Structure formats: structure tokens, C-alpha cells
Amino acid sequence: MTKPVLIIMAAGVGSRFGGGGLKQVAPVDDAGHIMMDYTIFDAARAGFETVILVIKPGMEKDFEETIGKRVRGHVELKYAFQTMDAFWPQGLAMPAERAKPWGTAHATLCARPLVNGPFSAVNADDYYGVEGFKLVYDFLLHHGPAEHCMAGYRVENTLTDNGTVARGVCAANEEGYLTEIVERTSIERKADGRIVFTEAGKDTVLPEGTIVSLNLWGFGASMMDELEARFEPFLRANLPTNPLKCEYFLPYVPDCLIHEGKGSVKVLKSHDRWYGMTYREDLPIVREALSRLTAGGLYPKGLWQAGR
């Protein structure tokens, strides 16, 4: 069996992170490591040997200087490129004023030429913790091409004090298989302690312990076919009403497979705390957290100098 590979979606520019700065390359410790250093370090410890960075065209040199040179020798690093016209259906007109990339499912699809087996897909600007990568890698080693998984986190472990976050809110059956995932784009903890998402001006409470997705997915080999096959129908359904902002979100495809009975998604519960850089104000919190985890022995002070 082909060993699972890791795809890191790093093509997006952080629109909420300081007016469009590249949050993916903001240093998160005094040694100059970025969030992806910790992601790749944890993934390598879990067993991943190949990492594919999905980036914008023209950014390869910048990423190679920022992180590539550090991690080579520890993992095999490859680059894929997310372009607006990648996998674009023939005969479909692209909106002339569209500037926003087509979303996380499309970003993952852009790595298809480099993937020939099971894979995991993650965001570039999130800290997932060690446990999730171990759970996902071990699952992919022992399951078939239409058997998928995701690391599920307790919603209260995935919030920021600096604004709202987007999460895939999950429902699972008694066997731990995903039955539904719905993207909620405005989740926050209110002053009274309630965790809510806001939709159409209405607040809906999410109880503590609710499982959410942070886009730490494990996909069997069939998923790339599904991502490509569903891109055109998604576009034809959404371009007429939202041509400039509709996004092909990664949770959409496994949710379709579940409802059509064409695949399963096992929810693997992680107890780790998420840290991320949704907002510039999150950066000091991330730095402090990683410093604390390093002082506690979870990470060596020189990540790559010390090896895995």
C-alpha cells in the first residue's frame, strides 16, 4: 500500500490577518519557525514522510527560503500550485471579476498530480497538536480507498478571543461515523459564556463538547476522483447566485458521499487544544502557547536540528 502523504493548503492570503499579510509565514517562536514547521514536525512524528505544499504560483522560492530548506532531509517536500483555472470545466465561463480562490476542496484537488494513494489535508495556519496526526495516519494505513476519517475537536478547544471562527460542525452516530457536517462561519464565545454561531442574524448555541472539524482530514485514495467529479456540479449550482464569493469547501465533498452512501468518515476524537492565526491579535497567544509546550518537553527548542 502507498504510504499516506500530507497536503498543506498554503495558497490563501490571510484577509483577516493584518490587511492581507501572509499569515502562513509569520514567525511563531524566537527561532523563526512558522506554524507549518510545527505541523510538519508533528506529522513526521506520526509517520508522514511526504509533504505537499499547495501554494500560489510564483511563491515557491519564498516558501523554499522560509521553510523548505529546514525540513528537507526530514521529509520529502513537494510543491503544487493553486490557480484559478486549475481543473476548470470546459465550456464554463469563469467570472471575469473573480479574485478569490475556489476554496479548500479546490486547493486539495490542485495537489492531485502528486498524489497516488491515501492522503491527509490540513490548513497552513492552524496548530493541530500531535494526537490528531497520529490518529489520522494510523487510520489511513489500515483502511480502504472509500474509507475516510477526520480529527474531531471539542468546539471549546478551537476558539479565539479575537473574533469569530469558521468550523465544520459535526454529527456522528453511535459507532463514531460522521452523519453530517455543516460549515458554520461565525462561531464565538459570548460574554455570558455561551458558544454560539450566528446565521441570518440569529444566534444558535453550540454546547461544549460539540465536535467540530478543523480541516484535519484523512482520505482514502478515491477522494481525489470525488473532488474532481464534484467541482463542476458545485460551480454550476453556485456561480449563478454567488459568482465572486462561493467556495468549494473541503467538508462539502465527504458530506455528499455520506448522504449518497458512497463512503464513510470515521470521527477520531483529539483532545488537543487548537491554536491558530485567524487574526493578527492571535499571534502573541500562539507564540506563548508554543513556548509553553516546548518548555514542557513536547517540542525540542531547535525543531529540525534535533530531528524528529
C-alpha beads as a LAMMPS data file, in Angstrom:
LAMMPS data file: protein, C-alpha beads

308 atoms
307 bonds

1 atom types
1 bond types

-500.0 500.0 xlo xhi
-500.0 500.0 ylo yhi
-500.0 500.0 zlo zhi

Masses

1 110.0

Atoms # bond

1 1 1 0.000 0.000 0.000
2 1 1 1.168 3.518 -0.830
3 1 1 2.002 5.405 2.348
4 1 1 -0.226 8.371 3.167
5 1 1 1.059 11.818 2.228
6 1 1 0.263 15.172 3.807
7 1 1 -1.187 18.108 1.848
8 1 1 -0.882 21.550 3.441
9 1 1 -3.135 24.214 1.942
10 1 1 -0.967 27.344 1.925
11 1 1 -2.170 29.298 -1.118
12 1 1 -4.599 31.604 0.682
13 1 1 -3.691 35.094 1.776
14 1 1 -4.993 35.917 5.258
15 1 1 -7.639 38.537 4.537
16 1 1 -8.348 38.962 8.240
17 1 1 -4.690 38.855 9.265
18 1 1 -3.441 42.416 9.211
19 1 1 -4.888 43.578 5.925
20 1 1 -3.794 40.754 3.664
21 1 1 -0.423 39.767 5.105
22 1 1 0.829 36.256 4.599
23 1 1 -0.104 34.761 7.952
24 1 1 1.297 31.415 6.828
25 1 1 4.867 32.729 7.161
26 1 1 4.598 34.748 10.384
27 1 1 7.257 33.534 12.897
28 1 1 5.695 31.806 15.902
29 1 1 8.811 31.406 18.052
30 1 1 12.115 33.149 18.714
31 1 1 13.939 30.768 16.368
32 1 1 11.893 31.984 13.391
33 1 1 9.846 28.819 12.889
34 1 1 6.424 29.275 11.317
35 1 1 3.232 27.349 12.023
36 1 1 3.964 24.883 9.231
37 1 1 7.215 23.875 10.944
38 1 1 5.193 22.549 13.863
39 1 1 2.604 20.957 11.569
40 1 1 5.255 19.135 9.558
41 1 1 7.181 18.166 12.700
42 1 1 4.078 16.623 14.269
43 1 1 3.096 14.916 11.013
44 1 1 6.577 13.442 10.608
45 1 1 6.445 12.076 14.147
46 1 1 3.122 10.459 13.265
47 1 1 4.647 8.706 10.237
48 1 1 4.141 11.011 7.254
49 1 1 7.212 11.029 5.023
50 1 1 5.996 13.194 2.123
51 1 1 4.547 16.711 2.403
52 1 1 2.945 18.661 -0.435
53 1 1 2.586 22.422 -0.027
54 1 1 -0.205 23.902 -2.151
55 1 1 0.867 27.472 -2.851
56 1 1 0.304 30.319 -5.272
57 1 1 2.331 30.269 -8.488
58 1 1 5.495 32.308 -8.097
59 1 1 5.770 31.669 -4.349
60 1 1 7.966 28.559 -4.497
61 1 1 11.217 30.455 -3.878
62 1 1 9.728 32.315 -0.910
63 1 1 8.446 29.109 0.695
64 1 1 11.684 27.284 -0.016
65 1 1 13.649 30.023 1.744
66 1 1 11.141 30.290 4.604
67 1 1 10.636 26.617 5.412
68 1 1 11.678 24.280 2.607
69 1 1 15.398 24.276 3.362
70 1 1 14.730 23.477 7.028
71 1 1 12.511 20.449 6.562
72 1 1 14.320 18.780 3.668
73 1 1 16.163 15.771 4.991
74 1 1 13.360 15.164 7.475
75 1 1 10.508 14.829 4.959
76 1 1 10.210 14.772 1.189
77 1 1 8.808 18.204 0.287
78 1 1 6.923 18.925 -2.935
79 1 1 5.032 21.943 -4.263
80 1 1 1.668 22.096 -6.013
81 1 1 0.077 25.275 -7.311
82 1 1 -3.454 26.550 -6.888
83 1 1 -4.520 28.604 -9.892
84 1 1 -7.942 29.958 -10.725
85 1 1 -8.224 27.795 -13.848
86 1 1 -6.886 24.521 -12.417
87 1 1 -9.359 21.705 -13.182
88 1 1 -11.752 24.318 -14.584
89 1 1 -14.563 22.624 -16.557
90 1 1 -14.542 23.102 -20.318
91 1 1 -17.386 25.220 -21.612
92 1 1 -17.996 27.025 -18.328
93 1 1 -17.350 30.762 -18.248
94 1 1 -15.192 31.994 -15.369
95 1 1 -16.438 35.171 -13.667
96 1 1 -14.247 37.970 -15.004
97 1 1 -14.016 39.838 -11.695
98 1 1 -13.398 36.793 -9.505
99 1 1 -10.216 37.202 -7.422
100 1 1 -10.874 34.816 -4.516
101 1 1 -9.523 31.252 -4.851
102 1 1 -12.104 28.474 -5.167
103 1 1 -11.726 27.153 -1.624
104 1 1 -10.164 24.316 0.329
105 1 1 -11.578 21.441 -1.734
106 1 1 -10.143 23.037 -4.867
107 1 1 -6.800 23.663 -3.133
108 1 1 -6.615 19.984 -2.233
109 1 1 -7.558 18.982 -5.768
110 1 1 -4.658 21.044 -7.111
111 1 1 -2.279 18.531 -5.471
112 1 1 -3.774 15.654 -7.458
113 1 1 -0.851 15.263 -9.911
114 1 1 1.415 14.474 -6.941
115 1 1 -0.907 12.077 -5.084
116 1 1 -1.475 8.411 -5.950
117 1 1 -2.853 6.998 -2.710
118 1 1 -4.312 7.982 0.653
119 1 1 -3.626 11.460 1.962
120 1 1 -4.293 13.906 4.729
121 1 1 -5.187 17.561 4.124
122 1 1 -4.696 20.406 6.596
123 1 1 -4.665 24.197 6.776
124 1 1 -1.342 26.043 6.812
125 1 1 -2.126 28.428 9.654
126 1 1 -3.540 26.085 12.302
127 1 1 -1.876 24.229 15.157
128 1 1 -3.476 20.793 15.433
129 1 1 -1.406 19.057 18.098
130 1 1 0.313 15.690 17.946
131 1 1 -2.636 13.403 18.629
132 1 1 -4.703 14.217 15.536
133 1 1 -1.922 13.410 13.094
134 1 1 -1.212 10.083 14.792
135 1 1 -4.881 9.089 14.706
136 1 1 -5.290 10.016 11.037
137 1 1 -2.067 8.376 9.834
138 1 1 -2.795 5.105 11.621
139 1 1 -6.348 5.041 10.227
140 1 1 -5.185 5.557 6.640
141 1 1 -2.671 2.727 6.930
142 1 1 -5.395 0.205 7.707
143 1 1 -8.446 1.246 5.656
144 1 1 -9.595 1.157 2.060
145 1 1 -9.924 3.749 -0.714
146 1 1 -13.509 4.786 0.149
147 1 1 -12.918 4.866 3.917
148 1 1 -12.113 8.325 5.205
149 1 1 -11.603 9.985 8.566
150 1 1 -11.276 13.328 10.275
151 1 1 -9.782 14.513 13.537
152 1 1 -12.635 15.926 15.599
153 1 1 -12.040 18.599 18.221
154 1 1 -14.237 19.863 21.029
155 1 1 -15.561 23.247 19.949
156 1 1 -14.442 24.942 23.182
157 1 1 -10.845 23.954 22.341
158 1 1 -10.972 25.722 18.964
159 1 1 -11.964 29.318 19.757
160 1 1 -10.119 32.632 19.728
161 1 1 -10.775 35.629 21.931
162 1 1 -10.264 37.968 18.990
163 1 1 -13.303 37.308 16.817
164 1 1 -15.335 34.608 15.151
165 1 1 -14.033 31.395 13.586
166 1 1 -15.301 29.064 10.871
167 1 1 -15.718 25.400 11.758
168 1 1 -17.393 22.335 10.327
169 1 1 -19.940 21.354 12.975
170 1 1 -20.217 17.561 13.062
171 1 1 -22.798 14.966 13.992
172 1 1 -21.803 11.312 14.410
173 1 1 -23.631 8.042 15.052
174 1 1 -23.059 5.662 17.957
175 1 1 -20.286 3.888 16.038
176 1 1 -18.395 7.173 15.672
177 1 1 -19.038 7.691 11.960
178 1 1 -19.862 11.126 10.637
179 1 1 -23.513 11.576 9.689
180 1 1 -23.411 15.282 8.843
181 1 1 -21.013 18.203 8.714
182 1 1 -22.205 21.781 8.261
183 1 1 -19.842 24.702 7.768
184 1 1 -20.546 27.497 10.229
185 1 1 -18.601 30.662 9.532
186 1 1 -19.326 32.791 12.627
187 1 1 -18.647 30.848 15.845
188 1 1 -17.633 32.652 19.032
189 1 1 -17.926 32.591 22.798
190 1 1 -20.204 35.340 24.080
191 1 1 -19.591 37.399 27.204
192 1 1 -22.077 35.218 29.106
193 1 1 -20.016 32.103 28.333
194 1 1 -22.273 30.633 25.655
195 1 1 -20.695 29.338 22.447
196 1 1 -22.872 30.330 19.500
197 1 1 -22.856 30.563 15.742
198 1 1 -24.652 33.420 14.032
199 1 1 -26.653 32.889 10.872
200 1 1 -29.135 35.306 9.306
201 1 1 -28.858 37.487 12.399
202 1 1 -29.828 34.667 14.761
203 1 1 -27.609 33.092 17.443
204 1 1 -27.691 29.301 17.864
205 1 1 -25.979 27.736 20.888
206 1 1 -23.338 25.043 20.407
207 1 1 -22.989 23.023 23.625
208 1 1 -19.483 22.472 24.973
209 1 1 -18.241 19.122 23.745
210 1 1 -19.737 19.636 20.283
211 1 1 -17.314 18.057 17.798
212 1 1 -16.029 20.302 15.037
213 1 1 -13.677 19.891 12.116
214 1 1 -10.516 21.970 11.759
215 1 1 -9.762 20.526 8.307
216 1 1 -7.504 17.753 9.566
217 1 1 -8.800 15.095 7.202
218 1 1 -7.656 11.633 6.255
219 1 1 -8.835 10.496 2.830
220 1 1 -8.657 7.169 1.076
221 1 1 -7.315 7.041 -2.470
222 1 1 -10.765 7.521 -4.048
223 1 1 -11.185 11.049 -2.703
224 1 1 -9.237 12.824 -5.448
225 1 1 -11.671 11.387 -8.018
226 1 1 -14.577 12.661 -5.929
227 1 1 -13.088 16.134 -5.523
228 1 1 -12.648 16.463 -9.272
229 1 1 -16.021 14.957 -10.219
230 1 1 -17.976 17.265 -7.902
231 1 1 -16.220 20.517 -8.774
232 1 1 -18.190 21.190 -11.959
233 1 1 -21.633 20.465 -10.414
234 1 1 -20.731 22.724 -7.500
235 1 1 -19.787 25.546 -9.838
236 1 1 -22.899 25.190 -11.978
237 1 1 -25.069 25.275 -8.863
238 1 1 -23.373 28.234 -7.189
239 1 1 -21.927 30.538 -9.839
240 1 1 -25.329 31.907 -10.944
241 1 1 -26.129 33.221 -7.450
242 1 1 -22.699 33.904 -5.913
243 1 1 -20.086 34.161 -8.672
244 1 1 -17.495 36.204 -6.775
245 1 1 -17.512 34.572 -3.337
246 1 1 -18.789 30.976 -3.494
247 1 1 -16.204 28.500 -2.192
248 1 1 -15.791 24.792 -2.759
249 1 1 -15.225 23.876 0.900
250 1 1 -13.448 20.610 1.690
251 1 1 -16.146 19.317 4.112
252 1 1 -18.743 19.559 1.341
253 1 1 -17.463 16.514 -0.549
254 1 1 -17.324 13.953 2.281
255 1 1 -20.725 15.217 3.407
256 1 1 -22.079 14.435 -0.090
257 1 1 -20.532 10.957 -0.005
258 1 1 -22.102 10.200 3.362
259 1 1 -25.582 11.216 2.238
260 1 1 -25.224 9.283 -1.017
261 1 1 -23.928 6.155 0.731
262 1 1 -20.695 6.207 -1.290
263 1 1 -18.203 6.474 1.540
264 1 1 -17.745 6.679 5.281
265 1 1 -15.923 9.126 7.541
266 1 1 -14.728 7.983 10.953
267 1 1 -14.537 10.742 13.572
268 1 1 -11.270 10.389 15.507
269 1 1 -11.512 12.496 18.638
270 1 1 -8.493 14.583 19.549
271 1 1 -8.093 16.093 22.992
272 1 1 -5.547 18.679 21.866
273 1 1 -6.078 22.426 22.016
274 1 1 -6.148 24.304 18.741
275 1 1 -4.128 27.444 18.188
276 1 1 -4.354 29.498 15.039
277 1 1 -3.766 32.854 13.448
278 1 1 -7.154 33.875 12.176
279 1 1 -6.428 37.400 13.394
280 1 1 -3.168 39.271 13.920
281 1 1 -4.025 39.578 17.609
282 1 1 -3.819 35.766 17.839
283 1 1 -0.079 35.734 17.134
284 1 1 1.144 36.540 20.687
285 1 1 -1.198 33.830 22.046
286 1 1 0.209 31.281 19.602
287 1 1 3.788 32.211 20.470
288 1 1 3.129 31.894 24.200
289 1 1 1.394 28.533 23.779
290 1 1 4.193 27.027 21.693
291 1 1 6.764 28.367 24.136
292 1 1 4.900 26.663 26.970
293 1 1 4.619 23.371 25.059
294 1 1 8.326 23.493 24.254
295 1 1 9.217 24.189 27.895
296 1 1 7.061 21.189 28.817
297 1 1 9.103 18.911 26.548
298 1 1 6.617 18.363 23.723
299 1 1 8.986 20.023 21.244
300 1 1 12.764 20.432 21.218
301 1 1 13.979 24.034 21.183
302 1 1 15.587 23.535 17.785
303 1 1 12.905 21.623 15.934
304 1 1 14.838 20.375 12.947
305 1 1 18.310 20.416 14.496
306 1 1 17.109 17.796 16.951
307 1 1 15.476 15.637 14.290
308 1 1 12.083 14.067 14.789

Bonds

1 1 1 2
2 1 2 3
3 1 3 4
4 1 4 5
5 1 5 6
6 1 6 7
7 1 7 8
8 1 8 9
9 1 9 10
10 1 10 11
11 1 11 12
12 1 12 13
13 1 13 14
14 1 14 15
15 1 15 16
16 1 16 17
17 1 17 18
18 1 18 19
19 1 19 20
20 1 20 21
21 1 21 22
22 1 22 23
23 1 23 24
24 1 24 25
25 1 25 26
26 1 26 27
27 1 27 28
28 1 28 29
29 1 29 30
30 1 30 31
31 1 31 32
32 1 32 33
33 1 33 34
34 1 34 35
35 1 35 36
36 1 36 37
37 1 37 38
38 1 38 39
39 1 39 40
40 1 40 41
41 1 41 42
42 1 42 43
43 1 43 44
44 1 44 45
45 1 45 46
46 1 46 47
47 1 47 48
48 1 48 49
49 1 49 50
50 1 50 51
51 1 51 52
52 1 52 53
53 1 53 54
54 1 54 55
55 1 55 56
56 1 56 57
57 1 57 58
58 1 58 59
59 1 59 60
60 1 60 61
61 1 61 62
62 1 62 63
63 1 63 64
64 1 64 65
65 1 65 66
66 1 66 67
67 1 67 68
68 1 68 69
69 1 69 70
70 1 70 71
71 1 71 72
72 1 72 73
73 1 73 74
74 1 74 75
75 1 75 76
76 1 76 77
77 1 77 78
78 1 78 79
79 1 79 80
80 1 80 81
81 1 81 82
82 1 82 83
83 1 83 84
84 1 84 85
85 1 85 86
86 1 86 87
87 1 87 88
88 1 88 89
89 1 89 90
90 1 90 91
91 1 91 92
92 1 92 93
93 1 93 94
94 1 94 95
95 1 95 96
96 1 96 97
97 1 97 98
98 1 98 99
99 1 99 100
100 1 100 101
101 1 101 102
102 1 102 103
103 1 103 104
104 1 104 105
105 1 105 106
106 1 106 107
107 1 107 108
108 1 108 109
109 1 109 110
110 1 110 111
111 1 111 112
112 1 112 113
113 1 113 114
114 1 114 115
115 1 115 116
116 1 116 117
117 1 117 118
118 1 118 119
119 1 119 120
120 1 120 121
121 1 121 122
122 1 122 123
123 1 123 124
124 1 124 125
125 1 125 126
126 1 126 127
127 1 127 128
128 1 128 129
129 1 129 130
130 1 130 131
131 1 131 132
132 1 132 133
133 1 133 134
134 1 134 135
135 1 135 136
136 1 136 137
137 1 137 138
138 1 138 139
139 1 139 140
140 1 140 141
141 1 141 142
142 1 142 143
143 1 143 144
144 1 144 145
145 1 145 146
146 1 146 147
147 1 147 148
148 1 148 149
149 1 149 150
150 1 150 151
151 1 151 152
152 1 152 153
153 1 153 154
154 1 154 155
155 1 155 156
156 1 156 157
157 1 157 158
158 1 158 159
159 1 159 160
160 1 160 161
161 1 161 162
162 1 162 163
163 1 163 164
164 1 164 165
165 1 165 166
166 1 166 167
167 1 167 168
168 1 168 169
169 1 169 170
170 1 170 171
171 1 171 172
172 1 172 173
173 1 173 174
174 1 174 175
175 1 175 176
176 1 176 177
177 1 177 178
178 1 178 179
179 1 179 180
180 1 180 181
181 1 181 182
182 1 182 183
183 1 183 184
184 1 184 185
185 1 185 186
186 1 186 187
187 1 187 188
188 1 188 189
189 1 189 190
190 1 190 191
191 1 191 192
192 1 192 193
193 1 193 194
194 1 194 195
195 1 195 196
196 1 196 197
197 1 197 198
198 1 198 199
199 1 199 200
200 1 200 201
201 1 201 202
202 1 202 203
203 1 203 204
204 1 204 205
205 1 205 206
206 1 206 207
207 1 207 208
208 1 208 209
209 1 209 210
210 1 210 211
211 1 211 212
212 1 212 213
213 1 213 214
214 1 214 215
215 1 215 216
216 1 216 217
217 1 217 218
218 1 218 219
219 1 219 220
220 1 220 221
221 1 221 222
222 1 222 223
223 1 223 224
224 1 224 225
225 1 225 226
226 1 226 227
227 1 227 228
228 1 228 229
229 1 229 230
230 1 230 231
231 1 231 232
232 1 232 233
233 1 233 234
234 1 234 235
235 1 235 236
236 1 236 237
237 1 237 238
238 1 238 239
239 1 239 240
240 1 240 241
241 1 241 242
242 1 242 243
243 1 243 244
244 1 244 245
245 1 245 246
246 1 246 247
247 1 247 248
248 1 248 249
249 1 249 250
250 1 250 251
251 1 251 252
252 1 252 253
253 1 253 254
254 1 254 255
255 1 255 256
256 1 256 257
257 1 257 258
258 1 258 259
259 1 259 260
260 1 260 261
261 1 261 262
262 1 262 263
263 1 263 264
264 1 264 265
265 1 265 266
266 1 266 267
267 1 267 268
268 1 268 269
269 1 269 270
270 1 270 271
271 1 271 272
272 1 272 273
273 1 273 274
274 1 274 275
275 1 275 276
276 1 276 277
277 1 277 278
278 1 278 279
279 1 279 280
280 1 280 281
281 1 281 282
282 1 282 283
283 1 283 284
284 1 284 285
285 1 285 286
286 1 286 287
287 1 287 288
288 1 288 289
289 1 289 290
290 1 290 291
291 1 291 292
292 1 292 293
293 1 293 294
294 1 294 295
295 1 295 296
296 1 296 297
297 1 297 298
298 1 298 299
299 1 299 300
300 1 300 301
301 1 301 302
302 1 302 303
303 1 303 304
304 1 304 305
305 1 305 306
306 1 306 307
307 1 307 308
